[in-house]
C-alpha cells in the first residue's frame, strides 16, 4: 500500500504514537505495514495478550513493566494496543 500515512509511520522516530477514532485501522496499519517485534493488547478485565513474545499473555502490570524494560534494553520494537473486545 503506498499511502502517506504508511510512509510517515515507517520514517518516524523510534517512538511513535498512533491515535484516532475507533475502527479506523490503527491496529491494521501496525500489523500489516510497520515492523514490530512484540505486540501487546490490554485485556478488559486486566492483564495483557502478547504476540511475538515467548508467552501468549501476562496477568499483571508489574510483570509487563519488567518485560518492557528487558525488551526495550534489547532493542525490541514494541506496539501497545488498546482494549480488545
N, C-alpha and C positions, 0 to 999 in steps of 0.2 A: 504494500500500500504506500503510495507516495503522497503523503499528506503533510502539511506544515506542522501539525501537532506532533507527529511521529518524529520528524527531523529535529524539532525543538527539544523534545524529551531526550532523544538519543544524545544530543550535543550538550545537554545540561551539565551543571557542576555535579560533583559527587553526591550532593544531597538535592533531592527533587521532591517537591510536594505537588501531588496531583489531586485536585479537588473539583467538585462540581455537584450538580443536582443528581438525584438518584436515577439510575437506569440510563445513563448517557454513554457508558462504555469505558469507564476508568479501568476497571479490572481487565476487561478485554484488551485494552491497549497494552497494559503491562504484560499480561500473559502471552500475547501473540507478537508483540513488536519490540519489547525492551528486554535487554539482557538482565537476568537476575539469578542469584544462586538459591535464595530461600524466600518463600512466600509465606506470610503469616496472616491468618484470618482470625479475628476475635470471635469467640463464641458468645451467644447471647447470655447464657447462664454463667459465664466466667470461663476462663481458660482460653486456649488457642489451638487452632488447627495449623499444621505445618506442612509445607510442600517443599521438597528438596533437602530436607534435613534428615538426620539419621533416625528420627521418630516421627510419628504422624500427629501427635498432639502433646500439649503440656497443660497442666491444670492451674498453675499459679503465676501471678505477675512477677513474683520474686524469681522464679525459675526462668521466666522469659528474660528478665534483666540480666541474669548470669549468662545465659546463652547469647544474648545480644552482644554483650561485652566480648565474649570469645569470638563470635562471628565477625564483628567489626575489626577487632585486632588482627584477625587472619585475612582481612581484605575481602570478605564476602559482600556481595551486593544483596541487600535485603529490601523486600517490599512488604509493608504492613497495610493490610486492608481492613475495612470496617466490618461491622457485624454482618454475618451471612444468615440468610433465612434457612 
